[in-house]
Amino acid sequence: MSGRIDKSWTVFDSLENAQHDRCVDLFARPDGTYGFEEFRRDPEDQGEWTPVGYYSVAVYASSGAALMAAEQAVAWLAESQTNAKRRR
């Protein structure tokens, strides 16, 4: 887990792209707020997830608001979510 996600926060969803080399973690904080962070995984990092944004400092009042902000901030995520909804 990245240093940008505090150990006291609970990751409740991890959304990956189709290539499994990018993900967005959505998390809840103990104070009842929510946030997200984007990560990448490259072969030269031995498969470790590396944060690529500084999104985890933002605070959202709900999990839905955090997801909407992530979809706006992370270009591949909105497309990935749209494709997943089409497959349902």
C-alpha positions as CSV (number, residue, x, y, z in Angstrom):
1,M,0.0,0.0,0.0
2,S,1.2,3.5,-0.8
3,G,2.4,6.0,1.7
4,R,-0.3,8.2,0.3
5,I,-3.0,6.0,1.8
6,D,-2.9,6.1,5.5
7,K,-3.1,2.8,7.3
8,S,-6.1,4.0,9.2
9,W,-8.1,4.4,6.0
10,T,-10.2,1.6,4.6
11,V,-9.9,0.8,0.9
12,F,-13.4,-0.3,-0.1
13,D,-12.9,-0.5,-3.9
14,S,-10.0,-0.9,-6.3
15,L,-10.8,-0.3,-9.9
16,E,-8.3,-1.5,-12.5
17,N,-8.0,-0.8,-16.2
18,A,-8.2,-3.7,-18.8
19,Q,-4.4,-4.0,-18.9
20,H,-4.2,-4.3,-15.1
21,D,-1.4,-1.7,-15.0
22,R,-3.4,1.2,-13.6
23,C,-5.8,1.3,-10.7
24,V,-7.8,3.8,-8.6
25,D,-8.3,3.0,-4.9
26,L,-11.4,4.4,-3.2
27,F,-11.1,4.7,0.5
28,A,-13.0,5.8,3.7
29,R,-11.3,7.7,6.5
30,P,-12.2,7.2,10.2
31,D,-13.7,10.7,10.3
32,G,-16.4,9.6,7.8
33,T,-14.9,11.3,4.8
34,Y,-13.8,9.7,1.5
35,G,-11.0,9.9,-1.0
36,F,-9.2,8.2,-3.9
37,E,-5.7,7.7,-5.3
38,E,-4.4,6.5,-8.7
39,F,-1.6,4.0,-9.1
40,R,0.4,2.4,-11.9
41,R,2.2,-0.9,-12.0
42,D,5.3,-1.3,-14.2
43,P,7.6,-4.2,-14.8
44,E,10.7,-2.2,-13.6
45,D,8.9,-1.8,-10.2
46,Q,8.7,-5.6,-9.8
47,G,4.9,-5.3,-9.9
48,E,4.5,-2.9,-7.0
49,W,1.8,-0.3,-7.2
50,T,3.2,3.3,-7.4
51,P,1.0,6.3,-6.9
52,V,0.8,8.7,-9.8
53,G,-1.4,11.4,-8.5
54,Y,-1.8,13.4,-5.4
55,Y,-5.5,12.9,-5.2
56,S,-5.6,11.4,-1.7
57,V,-5.4,14.8,0.0
58,A,-8.8,15.8,-1.3
59,V,-11.8,15.2,1.0
60,Y,-15.3,14.1,-0.2
61,A,-18.5,13.8,1.9
62,S,-19.6,10.5,0.3
63,S,-18.2,7.5,-1.6
64,G,-20.2,8.5,-4.6
65,A,-18.7,12.0,-4.6
66,A,-15.2,10.4,-4.4
67,L,-16.0,8.1,-7.3
68,M,-17.4,11.0,-9.4
69,A,-14.3,13.1,-8.7
70,A,-12.0,10.1,-9.6
71,E,-13.9,9.7,-12.9
72,Q,-13.3,13.4,-13.7
73,A,-9.7,13.4,-12.7
74,V,-8.5,10.1,-14.1
75,A,-9.0,9.9,-17.9
76,W,-9.0,6.1,-18.3
77,L,-11.3,5.5,-15.3
78,A,-14.4,7.1,-16.8
79,E,-14.0,5.1,-20.0
80,S,-13.4,1.9,-18.0
81,Q,-16.6,2.5,-15.9
82,T,-18.6,3.1,-19.1
83,N,-17.4,-0.1,-20.7
84,A,-18.2,-2.1,-17.5
85,K,-21.7,-0.8,-17.5
86,R,-22.2,-1.7,-21.1
87,R,-21.2,-5.3,-20.4
88,R,-23.8,-5.7,-17.6
